[in-house]
Amino acid sequence: MNDFSIEPLTSRTVESLARLCVELWPDSTLQEEVANGHAIVASEKETAYLVKIQHQYVAFLHLTLRFEYVEGADDLPVAYVEGIYVKAPYRHLGVGRKLIEKGEEWARQKGCTLLTSDTEVGNEASIEFHAKSGFEEANRVVCFIKRL
């Protein structure tokens, strides 16, 4: 599929990003994600891209620069995929792959040699996407909590 565009996030498109974020993270609110979107626009250490198909935003990629330890990374800073999402009807069409390529460009421009990401241990679709996008698994972690 080549009939889509990838656009950098602007203050004009923050609400479109926020709506996609709420689809990916339903525990978040539109208001929270709008605020996050404006923070991304104002930041030099993060960015986001939106995919538009036929006048509709259908996917996003949110990246940050991380200067602290990231599992498996041997060079800092790294570019970190904070979130990537493609609406279900547009999956398996190359949209996610193109977003990752755009993220790689941004990472290189910021002087990074690594693009990093994470996902839940049981999220097989995400694990498969990352593998197909050229990521190598660095580790698997199970987190615990004990209330006192």
N, C-alpha and C positions, 0 to 999 in steps of 0.2 A: 504494500500500500504506500503510495507516494503522494496522495492527495491530502496531505495535512501539513500544518505549519507548527513550528515550535517557537514560542514567544517567551522572552524573559518576563518575569513578573513585574508589573508596574502598579502604582496606586490605583489605576483604573481597573485592574483585573484582580485585585485582592479578594473581592467577594466571590469571584468565580473559583479561585484557589480554595477559599474557605469552605465553599459548598462541597468540593471534591474531598477535602480533608475530613469533613464530617461523615462522608460516605465511608472513608477508610477507617476512621476512628470514631465510631458512633457515640462513645462516651464523652467526646468533646462537644462544645457548643459552637454555633456559628459565630457568636460574639467573640469567643476566645480565639477562634481561628482567624477572624478578621484582624484582631489585634496582633496575632502572630504574623500575619501577612504583612501588615504595615511595618513591623519590626524587621522583617526580612528585607523589604524594600530599602529601609534606612541603613542596613548593615553592609559593611564591606567584607564581613567574614561569613556571609551566607548568601544564598541565592535560590531562586526557584524558577522553573520553566513550566509553561502550560502548553498542552497540545490542543490545537483547534482543528476540528473537522466539520465542514459544512456549517460554519458560524456557531459551533457549539464547542465548549471546552470539555474534553473527555479524559484528560490525563494530566498528571503533574509529577515533577521531580523536585524535591527540596534537598539542598546540599548545605553543609556547613564546613568550615575549617576547624579541625580539632588539633590542639597543641599539646594535649595531655595523652597519656598512654591509651592506645587502642589495641585491643586483643589482636595479636599476630603482626602488628605493624613494627617495622624496624627503622622507620624514617618518619620524622615529624617536620612540619605539620602534615596531616592527611586530610583529604576531602572525604567527608562522611555523608552517606545517603541517609538522611533523616526520615525520608518517606518517598515512596514511589507508588503511584496508583494509576491504573488504567481501568476505565469503566468496562464491565464484562463484555458488552457487544464488540469492543474494539481490541480485545486481547488476542494474542496469537497472530497479529497482523504486522508486527515489527515496530509498533509504537513504543513499547518499553525499551527495546534495544536502541532505538534512535535517541530516546531520552538519556539512556546511559552514555551513549557516545557524546551527547551534548555535555553531560556532566564531566566526562573525561576531558573535554576541551577546557572547561572552566577550571578543573583541577590543575591542569598543566599551566594555564595562565597564572594561577596562584602559586606556582612553584612546587606543587605536590608531585610526588612520584607514586603515590598510592591512592586508590579509590577504595574506601572501606564501607561496610554496611553490616547490618545484623537483621535477624528475624527470629521469631519464636521457634523453639526446637521442633514442634509438631506442624509447622506451616510448610507442608511439602510443596505446595505450588510456588511459594516464594523461594524456597531452597532450590527448586528446579530452575526458576527464572534466573536466579543469581548464577548458578552453574552455567547455564546456556549463555549468559552475558559475559562470561570469562572470569568470574570471581572464583577464588579457591577458598574452600572452607578452612578457617584458621582454628576453630575450637567450638565445642558445644558446652553450654553452661546451664546448670539448673540452680536456681536461686532459692534460698530458704529464708523463713522468718519465724521467730519465736516470740510470742507476746509475753511480756513480763508484768 
